Amino acid sequence: MTPRRLEAVVRRAALRAFGLGEADVPFVWPRGDHADEGADAAVALAPRLVGRVREELPEGRENTYRVIVSGRITAQVSAMADEGEPDAGFARVLTDKRGFAHFTFTCEQRQNLLLAAADGPDYLTGRSWTGTGEWPRSELHEAGPIAQARRYARADARARIAMAVGGQAPPPGPEGEVSWRDRYLDTDRAGLFTPAGRALGRIGEDSARVAFCRSVPERPREGETTGSDLPVLPSAENPGAWVRLTDANPAFRLRYAHAHALSSLRWAAETPTPQAGGCHHRHGAKVRGLLFDGPSVLDTAARREEPHILVRYLEALTSAYDEWRTGSTADAEPGTGPEPTRAALDPALPAAVAGVLNTGLFLLGVSAPTRL
């Protein structure tokens, strides 16, 4: 169950419940981070719709209106499920006191979400990247001051995000093997003599692009940071943690998570393990919730023209994935041999994480290594 499919289900239910026209129902992204504990997603359509259907409602307070509207929508969703309508059959549907509709997915719906997210471009943008042309990519070393290189990188990210979600079909996206090599770190640096060039020669292009897109203000203050030892304008003299190949460097951590997710799939395929019965999706709720929110996050980043929204989202997804992959499995049958990895039990989850990370990093102009 993807957010777009859930929105379509809720939209159809609202049309049935109130006899509205298609244009009368606003588009509202379903969100995983708004869902109650145990639910997979919440839709805040009722608060947006109440003003258009108030004349059909009994006298009451504003909050009561929202609950009534949401209740009628969820009732229609249940009716649609009884009628066998595709996508309408959830494990549980309920309305809270704010008028938000909460949906708990079935195991099959959770699996379908992961399978869809594995195709990162199509999942995040709702369309295939099959157009012609090139993605914007500035030569950062041609900048003089570091602040100018930062403007180039942010402009590239904005343009790429806009192309991805815009009207025309974007060019093809990333594919094939990607190494850890960096053109500024692994080549002759003699020509890198400007402040921007020397900074690139110290931390590399990938770390630089993440560093430049991670902060909010267009004109950062001198010495401003976005975290411990993470200068907004890393220089050759003060690279901070951006020079390290450790978790202290957000760029390295994002790229490592992508490489690990793909590598874990290969390891799982090469080491067959006994498959336990039942549904394993209960272990990845936090990761699934973030994957579910990916399309709405990208839409927000494009609408506000703020690439840091995408960077912080990818970091949150990476943190959740790290927690998931290092957690205990405890799902194997006793006496069947070594404990299987979570990737072996649920390979769809790392595949989904890899698909979203790959696409998100690509839109930032950052490479996503495919092997550790």
C-alpha positions in Angstrom: 0.0 0.0 0.0 1.7 3.2 -1.2 0.7 6.7 -0.1 -0.7 7.5 -3.5 -2.9 4.4 -3.5 -4.1 5.1 0.0 -4.9 8.7 -0.9 -6.9 7.3 -3.9 -8.9 5.0 -1.6 -9.7 7.8 0.9 -10.6 10.1 -2.0 -13.1 7.6 -3.4 -14.6 7.1 0.0 -15.0 10.9 0.5 -16.7 11.2 -2.9 -19.1 8.4 -1.9 -19.8 9.7 1.6 -20.7 13.2 0.6 -21.5 13.1 -3.2 -18.8 15.6 -4.0 -17.1 16.3 -7.3 -13.5 15.3 -7.8 -12.3 18.9 -7.6 -14.0 19.4 -4.3 -11.8 16.9 -2.5 -8.3 18.4 -1.8 -5.2 16.2 -2.1 -3.8 15.3 1.3 -0.7 13.2 1.6 -1.2 10.2 4.0 1.6 10.2 6.5 3.2 7.5 8.5 4.6 9.9 11.2 1.0 11.0 12.0 -0.3 7.5 12.7 -1.2 6.2 16.1 1.0 3.5 17.6 0.2 0.2 15.8 -1.2 1.9 12.7 0.8 2.4 9.5 -0.6 5.7 8.2 -3.0 8.5 9.0 -4.9 10.8 6.6 -5.9 14.3 7.8 -8.5 14.8 5.0 -11.5 15.5 7.3 -10.1 18.8 8.8 -9.5 20.0 5.2 -12.9 18.8 4.0 -15.2 19.9 6.9 -15.8 23.4 5.5 -17.2 22.1 2.3 -19.7 19.7 3.8 -20.7 21.5 7.0 -24.3 22.2 5.8 -24.8 18.4 5.8 -23.7 18.0 9.4 -25.6 18.4 12.7 -25.0 21.3 15.0 -21.8 20.9 17.0 -18.3 22.1 17.7 -15.5 22.3 15.1 -13.7 19.3 16.4 -16.9 17.3 16.4 -17.4 18.1 12.8 -14.0 16.7 11.9 -14.7 13.5 13.8 -18.1 13.1 12.0 -16.6 13.7 8.6 -13.7 11.3 9.2 -16.1 8.7 10.6 -18.2 8.8 7.5 -15.2 8.5 5.3 -13.8 5.5 7.2 -17.3 3.9 7.1 -17.2 4.2 3.4 -13.8 2.6 3.3 -15.1 -0.4 5.2 -18.1 -0.6 2.9 -15.8 -0.5 -0.1 -13.8 -3.4 1.4 -17.0 -5.4 1.9 -17.8 -4.9 -1.8 -14.4 -6.2 -2.8 -13.0 -3.0 -4.0 -9.2 -3.3 -4.6 -7.0 -1.7 -1.9 -9.8 -1.0 0.5 -9.3 -4.0 2.7 -7.2 -3.0 5.7 -6.4 -4.8 8.9 -8.0 -1.9 10.9 -9.5 1.5 10.2 -10.4 4.0 12.9 -10.9 7.8 13.5 -9.2 9.7 16.4 -10.4 12.8 18.3 -8.7 15.1 15.8 -10.6 13.7 12.9 -7.6 11.9 11.5 -8.3 8.5 9.8 -5.8 5.8 10.8 -5.0 2.7 8.7 -3.3 -0.5 9.8 -2.1 -2.4 6.8 -2.3 -6.1 6.2 0.9 -8.1 5.9 0.4 -8.2 2.1 -0.1 -4.4 2.0 3.1 -3.9 3.9 5.0 -6.2 1.6 3.6 -4.3 -1.5 4.8 -1.0 0.0 8.3 -2.4 0.2 8.2 -3.9 -3.2 7.1 -0.5 -4.7 9.7 1.5 -2.8 12.5 -0.7 -4.2 11.9 1.1 -7.5 13.0 4.4 -6.0 12.3 6.8 -8.9 8.9 5.5 -9.7 7.9 5.3 -6.1 9.1 8.7 -4.9 7.8 10.6 -7.9 4.9 8.5 -9.1 6.3 8.1 -12.7 9.1 6.4 -14.5 12.2 8.4 -15.5 12.2 7.7 -19.2 12.7 11.2 -20.7 15.7 12.5 -22.6 18.2 15.0 -21.6 20.7 15.5 -18.8 20.4 16.2 -15.1 21.9 19.5 -13.9 25.4 19.1 -12.4 27.7 22.0 -11.9 31.5 21.8 -11.8 32.0 22.8 -8.1 35.7 23.3 -8.5 35.1 26.1 -10.9 33.7 28.2 -8.0 36.1 30.5 -6.2 34.8 31.0 -2.7 33.4 28.0 -0.8 30.1 29.8 -0.5 29.9 30.0 -4.2 30.4 26.2 -4.6 27.6 25.8 -2.0 25.3 27.9 -4.1 26.1 25.7 -7.1 25.4 22.5 -5.2 22.1 23.8 -3.8 21.0 25.0 -7.2 21.8 21.6 -8.7 19.8 19.8 -6.0 16.8 22.2 -6.4 16.8 21.7 -10.2 17.1 17.9 -10.0 14.3 17.7 -7.4 12.1 19.9 -9.6 12.8 17.8 -12.7 12.0 14.6 -10.8 8.5 15.8 -9.7 7.8 18.3 -12.5 5.5 18.2 -15.5 7.7 16.6 -18.1 9.1 13.1 -17.8 12.7 13.4 -16.4 15.8 11.8 -18.0 16.7 8.2 -17.0 17.9 7.9 -13.4 20.9 6.1 -11.8 21.7 2.5 -12.7 24.7 0.1 -12.7 27.6 -0.4 -10.4 28.9 2.6 -8.5 32.3 2.7 -6.7 33.5 4.7 -3.7 36.0 6.6 -5.9 35.7 10.4 -5.8 37.0 12.5 -8.8 38.4 15.1 -6.5 40.0 12.7 -4.0 41.3 10.1 -6.4 42.9 12.3 -9.1 45.6 14.9 -9.4 44.7 17.9 -7.2 47.2 20.3 -8.7 44.5 22.2 -10.4 42.5 22.7 -7.2 43.9 26.0 -6.1 40.8 28.1 -5.2 39.3 27.9 -1.7 36.4 25.8 -3.1 38.8 23.6 -5.1 41.0 22.9 -2.1 38.0 22.1 0.1 36.9 19.6 -2.6 40.3 18.1 -2.7 40.2 17.6 1.1 36.7 16.1 1.6 35.5 15.1 -1.8 32.5 16.0 -3.9 30.0 13.7 -2.3 30.7 15.0 1.2 30.7 18.6 -0.1 27.3 18.3 -1.7 25.7 16.8 1.4 27.3 19.5 3.6 26.2 22.3 1.3 22.6 21.0 1.1 22.2 20.0 4.7 21.8 23.5 6.2 18.8 25.8 5.9 19.9 29.4 5.5 21.0 30.7 2.1 23.7 32.9 3.7 25.1 31.0 6.6 27.0 32.8 9.3 30.8 32.4 9.6 31.6 29.3 11.6 28.0 28.0 11.5 27.6 24.2 11.8 24.8 21.7 11.3 25.9 19.4 14.1 29.0 18.3 16.0 32.1 19.2 13.9 29.9 19.6 10.8 30.7 23.1 9.4 28.3 24.5 6.8 31.2 25.7 4.8 33.9 23.1 5.2 37.3 24.3 4.1 40.7 22.6 3.4 41.9 24.1 6.7 38.7 23.2 8.7 37.0 20.2 7.1 35.5 19.0 10.3 33.9 15.5 10.3 33.2 15.8 6.6 36.7 14.5 5.9 36.1 11.3 7.9 34.9 7.9 6.7 32.9 7.3 9.8 29.4 7.7 11.1 30.3 11.2 12.2 30.2 12.2 8.5 26.5 12.1 7.3 27.5 11.8 3.7 29.5 8.6 4.4 26.8 7.2 6.6 24.1 7.7 3.9 26.3 6.1 1.2 27.4 3.3 3.5 23.8 2.4 4.3 23.0 2.2 0.6 26.0 -0.1 -0.1 25.2 -2.2 3.0 21.5 -2.6 2.0 22.5 -4.0 -1.5 25.4 -6.1 -0.1 23.1 -7.6 2.5 20.8 -8.8 -0.3 23.7 -10.5 -2.0 24.8 -12.1 1.3 21.3 -13.3 2.0 21.1 -14.8 -1.5 24.4 -16.6 -1.2 23.6 -18.0 2.3 20.3 -19.8 2.2 18.6 -19.9 5.6 15.5 -21.7 6.9 12.4 -19.5 6.4 10.3 -19.1 9.5 6.5 -18.9 9.1 4.3 -15.9 9.7 4.8 -12.2 8.9 8.1 -10.6 9.7 7.0 -7.0 8.9 6.3 -6.2 12.6 10.1 -5.7 13.1 10.5 -2.9 10.5 7.7 -0.6 11.5 9.9 2.5 11.9 11.7 1.9 8.6 8.4 1.3 6.8 6.9 4.4 8.2 9.8 6.5 6.8 9.6 4.7 3.5 5.9 5.5 3.3 6.6 9.2 3.9 9.2 9.4 1.2 6.9 10.7 -1.6 5.4 13.4 0.5 8.8 14.5 1.8 10.1 14.8 -1.8 7.0 16.8 -2.8 7.6 19.2 0.2 11.2 19.6 -0.7 10.3 20.5 -4.3 7.5 22.8 -3.3 9.5 24.7 -0.8 12.8 24.5 -2.8 14.6 23.4 0.3 17.0 20.5 -0.3 17.8 20.1 3.4 14.4 18.5 3.8 15.5 15.7 1.6 18.9 15.4 3.3 17.4 15.1 6.8 14.8 12.6 5.6 17.5 10.4 4.1 19.4 10.6 7.4 16.3 9.6 9.4 15.8 6.6 7.1 19.4 5.6 7.4 19.2 5.7 11.2 16.0 3.6 11.2 17.6 1.1 8.8 20.7 0.8 11.1 18.5 0.1 14.1 16.6 -2.6 12.1 19.6 -4.4 10.7 21.4 -4.5 14.1 18.3 -5.8 16.0 17.8 -9.3 17.1 15.9 -11.6 14.7 14.6 -14.3 17.1 12.5 -15.7 14.3 14.4 -18.8 13.3 13.1 -22.2 14.3 15.2 -23.6 17.2 17.9 -26.0 16.2 17.9 -25.0 12.5 21.4 -23.6 12.5 22.9 -20.0 12.8 20.4 -17.2 13.4 19.5 -15.8 10.0 20.0 -12.1 9.2 17.0 -9.9 9.0 17.8 -9.3 5.3 17.5 -13.1 4.8 14.1 -13.1 6.6 12.8 -10.0 5.0 14.8 -9.1 1.9 12.2 -6.7 0.6 13.0 -4.1 3.3 16.7 -3.5 2.5 15.8 -3.5 -1.2 13.3 -0.8 -0.5 15.8 1.2 1.6 18.3 0.9 -1.2 15.8 2.1 -3.8 14.9 5.2 -1.8 18.4 6.1 -0.7 19.7 5.6 -4.3 17.2 8.0 -5.7 17.5 10.6 -2.9 21.3 10.7 -3.1 21.1 11.0 -6.9 18.8 14.0 -6.6 21.4 15.6 -4.4 24.1 14.9 -7.0 25.7 12.4 -4.6 26.9 8.9 -5.7 25.6 5.8 -4.0 28.2 3.0 -3.9 26.8 -0.4 -4.6 29.4 -2.5 -2.7 31.1 -2.2 0.7 
